Amino acid sequence: MFTNTKTLWLGFKFILLVSLFVSASTSAQGPPITTDGPLMLGGGSITVRTLTEIRKLDSGTFTYVPLTVQYLPTSNTQIGIALPYIMYNPIQGVSGSGLADIQLIGKY
């Protein structure tokens, strides 16, 4: 069937690649569960999240670090606060850091 080792090696890599894609698609979990959508976790739970965003531009480096704390008193009610911290280091101008716009979150 295979006449030389190069063809055999190519066939092996193809079968390996296909098996990796098949096994990855069957064990995929999907997107993570967060409380931003209509799905809320059980009542009486507290969620603390953060996600750092660093942007390096021609004009400088900017870092955005929001801290979000959410409390679910019941399974369909949510209250929370988002405290975003920002650091900026422009190429020209003054560097600094501080709190950005604070958000109060409520969902029913």
C-alpha positions in Angstrom: 0.0 0.0 0.0 2.7 2.5 1.0 5.7 2.4 -1.2 8.2 4.5 0.8 8.7 5.8 4.3 7.9 9.4 3.3 4.4 8.4 2.2 4.0 6.3 5.3 5.1 9.2 7.6 2.7 11.6 5.8 -0.2 9.1 6.3 0.7 8.7 9.9 0.7 12.5 10.5 -2.7 12.8 8.7 -4.3 10.1 10.9 -2.8 11.7 14.0 -4.1 15.1 13.1 -7.6 13.9 12.3 -7.8 11.9 15.6 -6.7 15.0 17.6 -9.5 17.1 16.0 -12.1 14.4 16.6 -11.1 13.8 20.2 -10.9 17.6 20.9 -14.4 18.2 19.5 -16.0 15.4 21.5 -14.5 16.5 24.8 -15.0 20.3 24.4 -17.0 21.8 27.2 -18.1 25.0 25.5 -17.9 28.6 26.8 -17.3 29.2 30.5 -20.3 29.9 32.7 -20.4 33.5 33.9 -23.1 35.6 35.4 -23.1 38.2 32.6 -25.7 36.2 30.7 -29.2 35.1 31.7 -27.9 32.0 33.5 -27.2 32.7 37.2 -25.5 30.4 39.7 -27.2 29.2 42.9 -28.5 31.7 45.5 -26.3 32.7 48.3 -23.1 32.6 46.3 -20.4 35.3 45.8 -18.3 35.6 42.6 -15.1 37.6 42.4 -13.6 38.1 38.9 -10.8 40.0 37.3 -9.3 40.2 33.9 -6.2 42.2 33.1 -6.0 44.0 29.7 -2.6 45.4 28.7 -2.4 47.5 25.5 0.9 48.5 24.1 0.4 51.2 21.5 2.5 53.7 19.6 1.4 56.3 22.1 2.3 54.3 25.2 1.3 51.4 27.4 -2.1 51.2 29.1 -3.2 48.6 31.7 -6.9 48.1 32.7 -7.6 45.8 35.7 -11.3 45.5 36.7 -12.3 43.8 39.9 -15.9 42.6 39.9 -17.6 41.3 43.0 -21.1 39.9 42.6 -23.5 38.5 45.2 -26.6 36.4 44.4 -29.0 36.6 47.3 -31.4 34.3 45.4 -31.1 32.2 42.2 -32.6 35.0 40.1 -31.3 38.1 41.7 -27.8 39.6 41.5 -26.1 42.7 42.9 -22.5 43.7 42.5 -19.9 46.3 42.0 -17.1 46.7 39.5 -14.0 48.5 40.6 -11.7 49.2 37.5 -8.1 50.2 38.2 -6.2 51.8 35.3 -2.5 52.5 34.8 -1.2 54.6 32.0 2.3 55.3 30.8 2.2 57.5 27.7 5.4 58.1 25.7 4.8 61.9 26.0 3.1 63.2 29.0 2.6 62.2 32.7 2.2 58.6 33.8 -0.3 57.7 36.4 -2.9 55.3 37.8 -6.2 55.4 39.6 -9.8 54.2 39.7 -11.8 54.4 36.5 -15.6 54.5 36.3 -17.1 52.4 39.1 -20.2 50.4 38.1 -23.0 49.2 40.3 -24.6 46.0 38.9 -28.2 44.8 39.5 -30.0 42.1 37.7 -33.4 40.4 38.3 
